[in-house]
Amino acid sequence: MEKNEYLYGLLVTLFLKNTGIVVLNSKRFSYFCTPMKRLLLLMLCAVMGGEALRAQSLPADGPLTLRPQLQQLGERLLQGKTGSVVAINPKNGELLCLATNTPQGSDVRQAIGRPQAPGSTFKTAQALVLLSEGSVGLQTAVECNEGITDGSIRVGCHKHRSPLTLVDALAQSCNTWFLMTFASMINDDFMYDSRDEAITTWRSYMQSMGLGGPMHIDISGEQGGLLAGVDYLNRRYKDGWDGKTIWWAGMGQGDVTCTPLQLCNLAVTIANRGWYYVPHIHKNTQQQRYLTRRTTKVKPDAYGPVIEGMHRAVEHGTAYAIKTSYPICGKTGTVENSGRDHSAFIGFAPMAEPKIAVAVYVEHGGFGADLAAPMAALIMEQYLKGALSTKSEQQAGRLAAIRTQL
């Protein structure tokens, strides 16, 4: 079942790339595409003769920036899974690890060319925008009774103390806090002349963090993902939309998709407190694109609280299981979909002087804390310590033995 879904996803990606529609799963594909466009997809498949089904390997024109031990560990952890492990050096944008696995084996497009919902990892970016715009403050508190009900819609949340302010809302990954504050920003008719202006402002912040379009990594096959904009929302919601209509984006679901590469770069921008280099895989590159420091639109003072929230997530929040001797900052993600949830995590370490940023995304892996987070922690340990401890080596064996491919 998963093999067919994966192959279909690749074909849909190629089709949508050629039609300019940035929607990447079968449900949204069915929503947007007319019968004629579906026919064109079938014709495209016939013309391509299976080209889209071939796995894409890492570049062969080295030397590459990848660290062999990290790459081997990432590939080992992904055995029996469909997913990606991406690691970047925050100081220069060099890719340290780009491990992938699919039902067809390793395929770099899983990390750079197959955008999916980011889930709660996206709450870090939301918090940065909300703080920068003044839509929330550090003491903005939201009540959560294991979720929120709006009419016939019920959005659940795991049990935690309530109310929470921003830092602890990140640490505990409170869905209610992020749904309500995002919807409030979009509906704020005092700060913005229209909802069009509000969503355009939100989108411009996200784009400055490397989201919503290709990052132009030095590997072919990259896709950019989706960030809802005015034109897109007007097409999708014919009867109109407001903050409540699209509030799912507040928790990284709905009208937003990212690649694991983009999520790792998001962690880089947070680790660096507002700047990044375009990720690249070729060592000693002389291309100016990869040597130019890029700055986000986020206000500098917004990063401190978000970093603290990510630190608390590891110290006593959703990622508590990966707490270790050096301070890790991280954010778990549990991505809802038609099957078992996807497991996601972004983070960096050490907290004060980050040397590595990591993103892990495992399809049908379950809770972000159960699979993606411990996988990322092992990648960090291998890089920072030079080797895994005996205890970590045993954990790596257990994680590698987990099979999530259906």
C-alpha positions in Angstrom: 0.0 0.0 0.0 2.7 2.5 1.0 4.8 1.6 -2.0 2.0 2.5 -4.4 1.3 5.7 -2.4 4.9 6.7 -2.6 5.2 6.2 -6.3 1.9 8.0 -6.9 3.2 10.9 -4.8 6.3 11.2 -7.0 4.3 11.3 -10.2 1.9 13.9 -8.7 4.9 16.0 -7.7 6.3 16.0 -11.2 2.9 16.8 -12.7 2.1 19.6 -10.3 5.6 21.1 -10.9 4.8 21.4 -14.6 1.3 22.9 -14.0 2.4 25.3 -11.3 0.1 23.9 -8.6 1.9 23.4 -5.3 -0.1 20.6 -3.6 1.5 17.3 -2.9 -0.8 14.7 -1.5 -3.5 12.7 -3.2 -6.4 14.3 -1.3 -5.5 17.8 -2.2 -4.6 16.7 -5.7 -8.1 15.4 -6.1 -9.5 18.6 -4.7 -7.7 20.9 -7.1 -7.3 18.9 -10.3 -10.0 18.7 -13.0 -10.7 15.5 -14.9 -8.6 17.0 -17.7 -5.6 17.5 -15.4 -5.9 13.9 -14.2 -5.9 12.8 -17.8 -2.8 14.8 -18.4 -1.1 13.1 -15.4 -1.8 9.7 -17.0 -0.4 10.9 -20.3 2.7 12.3 -18.5 3.2 8.9 -16.8 3.0 7.1 -20.2 5.4 9.5 -21.9 7.9 9.3 -19.0 8.0 5.5 -19.2 8.8 5.1 -15.5 11.5 7.8 -15.3 9.8 9.3 -12.2 10.0 6.0 -10.4 13.8 5.7 -10.4 15.4 6.6 -7.2 17.7 9.7 -7.2 21.1 9.2 -5.7 23.3 11.7 -4.0 25.6 13.7 -6.3 28.6 11.8 -7.7 30.7 14.9 -8.5 32.4 15.3 -5.1 34.0 16.1 -2.8 30.9 16.4 -0.7 30.4 18.0 2.7 28.7 14.9 4.2 30.3 13.2 7.2 30.5 9.5 6.5 29.8 8.4 10.1 26.7 10.6 10.3 25.5 9.4 6.9 26.0 5.7 7.8 24.2 6.2 11.1 21.3 8.0 9.4 20.9 5.3 6.8 21.1 2.6 9.5 18.3 4.3 11.6 16.1 4.6 8.6 16.1 0.9 7.8 12.6 -0.4 7.3 11.2 3.2 7.2 10.2 5.8 4.7 11.8 9.1 5.8 14.8 11.4 6.0 17.5 12.5 8.3 19.0 15.9 7.5 21.8 17.6 9.4 23.4 21.0 8.6 26.4 23.0 10.0 24.6 26.2 11.1 27.8 28.3 10.7 28.3 27.7 6.9 25.2 25.8 5.5 27.2 22.6 4.7 25.1 19.4 4.7 26.5 17.0 7.3 24.0 14.3 6.7 21.4 13.7 3.9 20.1 10.1 4.6 16.9 8.9 3.1 15.0 5.7 2.6 11.8 4.7 0.7 10.2 1.5 -0.4 12.6 1.7 -3.4 15.7 2.3 -1.3 17.6 5.6 -0.8 16.1 8.5 -2.8 17.4 12.1 -2.1 14.0 13.4 -3.3 12.5 12.2 0.0 14.4 14.9 1.8 14.4 17.7 -0.8 11.5 17.0 -3.3 8.6 15.7 -1.3 7.0 18.4 0.8 4.6 17.3 3.5 2.8 18.8 6.5 5.4 19.8 9.1 3.2 19.3 12.1 4.1 20.9 15.4 7.7 21.5 14.4 6.2 24.5 12.5 5.0 26.0 15.8 8.6 27.4 16.2 8.2 29.5 13.1 4.7 30.5 14.1 5.9 31.8 17.5 8.6 33.8 15.8 6.1 35.6 13.5 3.6 36.2 16.3 6.2 37.7 18.5 7.7 39.8 15.8 4.3 41.2 14.8 3.3 41.9 18.4 0.3 39.6 18.0 1.3 37.9 21.3 3.6 38.7 24.2 5.5 36.5 26.5 2.6 36.5 29.0 -0.1 35.8 26.4 -2.0 32.9 28.1 -4.5 30.5 26.5 -6.7 28.0 28.2 -6.6 24.4 26.9 -8.8 21.6 28.1 -7.2 18.8 26.2 -8.1 20.6 23.0 -10.6 23.1 21.6 -14.1 22.9 20.2 -15.4 25.3 17.5 -18.9 24.4 16.4 -18.8 20.8 15.2 -15.0 20.8 14.9 -12.9 19.3 17.8 -9.1 19.6 17.8 -7.5 17.5 20.4 -4.4 18.2 22.5 -2.6 16.1 25.0 -3.1 16.6 28.7 -1.0 19.4 30.3 -1.4 22.1 32.8 -3.4 25.1 31.7 -3.3 28.0 30.9 0.1 28.2 29.2 2.1 31.2 28.0 4.3 31.1 24.9 7.5 29.4 26.2 5.6 26.6 27.8 3.1 26.3 24.9 6.2 25.5 22.8 7.6 23.1 25.4 4.3 21.3 25.8 3.3 21.7 22.1 -0.1 23.0 22.9 -2.3 22.9 19.8 -5.0 25.2 21.3 -2.5 28.0 22.0 -1.2 28.0 18.4 -4.5 27.6 16.7 -6.1 30.5 18.7 -3.2 32.9 18.4 -2.7 32.3 14.6 -6.4 32.8 13.9 -6.4 35.9 16.1 -3.5 37.4 14.1 -5.2 36.7 10.7 -8.5 38.2 12.0 -6.9 41.3 13.7 -8.6 44.2 11.9 -6.9 46.8 14.1 -3.3 45.9 13.0 -4.2 44.9 9.4 -6.5 46.6 6.9 -7.6 43.2 5.7 -7.1 39.5 6.1 -5.3 39.6 2.8 -2.7 41.9 4.3 -2.5 39.7 7.4 -1.8 36.5 5.5 0.6 38.3 3.2 2.5 39.6 6.1 2.6 36.1 7.7 3.8 34.6 4.5 6.6 37.1 4.0 8.1 36.1 7.4 7.9 32.4 6.5 9.5 33.0 3.1 12.4 34.8 4.8 13.0 31.7 6.9 13.5 29.6 3.7 10.0 28.2 3.5 7.4 28.2 0.7 9.8 27.9 -2.3 12.9 26.0 -3.4 16.0 26.9 -1.5 18.2 26.2 -4.6 20.4 23.6 -3.0 23.1 22.3 -5.3 21.1 19.0 -6.0 18.5 18.6 -8.7 14.9 17.7 -7.9 14.1 20.1 -5.2 10.5 21.2 -4.5 9.5 24.2 -2.5 6.3 23.3 -0.6 3.2 25.3 0.2 2.6 28.5 2.1 -1.0 29.7 1.9 -1.2 33.1 0.1 -4.2 35.2 -0.9 -4.6 33.8 -4.4 -4.3 30.2 -3.2 -6.9 30.8 -0.4 -9.3 32.6 -2.7 -9.2 29.7 -5.1 -9.6 27.0 -2.4 -12.2 28.7 -0.3 -14.8 29.9 -2.8 -17.2 31.1 0.0 -14.5 33.2 1.7 -12.0 32.5 4.5 -10.8 34.0 7.8 -8.5 33.0 10.6 -10.7 30.2 11.8 -10.9 28.7 8.3 -7.2 28.3 8.0 -6.2 27.9 11.7 -4.9 24.4 11.0 -1.7 26.1 9.7 -1.2 27.4 13.2 -0.1 23.8 14.2 1.6 22.9 10.9 -1.3 21.1 9.3 -3.7 22.2 6.5 -2.5 24.8 4.0 1.3 24.4 4.6 3.9 21.9 3.5 7.7 21.7 3.9 10.5 19.4 3.0 12.8 18.0 5.6 15.6 20.1 4.1 13.5 23.3 4.8 12.7 22.1 8.3 16.4 21.6 9.1 17.1 25.0 7.7 14.4 26.4 9.9 16.3 25.0 12.9 19.4 26.6 11.5 17.8 30.1 11.4 16.7 29.6 15.1 20.2 28.3 16.2 21.8 31.4 14.5 19.2 33.8 15.9 18.1 35.0 12.5 20.5 34.1 9.7 21.5 31.2 7.5 23.5 30.1 4.4 21.7 28.3 1.6 22.3 24.6 2.3 24.8 22.9 0.0 26.5 19.6 -0.4 29.6 20.4 -2.5 32.7 21.1 -0.5 34.7 24.3 -1.0 32.0 25.8 -3.3 32.8 29.1 -4.9 29.2 29.9 -5.9 28.2 33.2 -4.3 24.7 31.8 -3.7 26.1 29.5 -1.0 28.5 32.0 0.4 26.0 34.8 1.1 24.6 35.1 4.5 20.8 35.6 4.5 18.8 37.3 7.2 15.2 36.6 8.2 12.6 39.2 8.8 12.1 38.0 12.4 12.9 40.6 15.1 16.1 39.6 17.0 14.4 39.6 20.4 11.9 37.0 19.3 14.5 34.3 19.1 15.3 34.1 22.8 11.9 33.0 24.0 11.5 30.4 21.2 14.9 29.0 21.9 14.0 28.8 25.6 10.8 27.0 24.6 12.7 24.5 22.6 15.1 24.0 25.4 12.3 23.4 27.9 10.8 20.9 25.5 13.9 18.8 26.0 14.4 19.5 29.7 10.8 18.7 30.8 8.5 18.9 27.8 7.5 16.7 24.9 11.1 15.7 24.0 12.2 15.0 27.6 13.3 11.5 26.6 16.4 12.9 24.8 17.7 15.1 27.6 21.4 14.6 27.9 24.6 16.2 29.4 24.7 19.0 26.9 21.8 21.4 26.2 19.7 20.4 23.2 17.0 22.6 21.8 14.2 20.8 20.0 10.6 20.6 18.8 8.7 17.5 18.2 6.0 17.0 15.6 3.3 14.4 15.3 1.8 14.9 11.8 -1.8 13.8 11.3 -2.7 12.1 8.0 -5.0 9.4 6.6 -2.8 6.6 8.1 -0.7 6.3 11.2 0.8 9.7 12.2 4.2 10.8 10.8 7.0 11.4 13.3 9.0 14.6 13.0 11.6 16.6 15.0 13.8 19.6 14.5 16.6 20.7 16.8 20.1 21.9 17.4 22.9 21.6 19.9 24.6 22.8 21.9 22.2 25.6 22.9 24.7 28.4 23.3 27.1 27.6 20.5 25.2 25.5 18.0 27.4 23.2 15.9 24.7 21.0 14.3 21.0 21.4 13.3 19.0 18.3 12.6 15.6 17.4 11.1 14.1 13.9 11.1 10.9 13.0 9.4 9.6 9.4 9.4 6.3 8.6 7.6 3.9 6.6 9.8 6.4 6.7 12.6 3.9 7.8 15.3 4.6 10.4 17.9 7.5 12.7 17.2 8.9 12.0 20.7 8.9 8.3 20.2 11.0 8.0 17.0 12.1 11.1 15.2 13.4 12.8 18.4 15.7 10.0 19.6 17.0 9.4 16.1 17.9 13.1 15.9 19.6 12.9 19.3 21.8 10.1 18.2 22.9 12.1 15.1 23.8 15.0 17.4 25.7 12.7 19.8 27.7 11.1 17.0 28.7 14.5 15.6 29.4 16.3 18.9 31.1 13.3 20.7 32.6 11.5 17.8 31.0 8.2 18.8 27.9 6.8 20.4 28.1 5.7 24.0 27.3 2.0 24.8 23.8 3.0 25.9 23.2 5.1 22.8 24.6 2.3 20.6 22.0 -0.1 22.1 19.3 2.5 21.5 20.4 2.9 17.9 20.0 -0.9 17.4 16.5 -0.7 18.8 15.5 2.2 16.6 17.0 0.6 13.5 14.9 -2.5 14.2 11.6 -0.6 14.1 9.7 -1.1 10.8 7.2 1.6 9.8 6.8 0.8 6.1 3.4 -0.8 5.4 
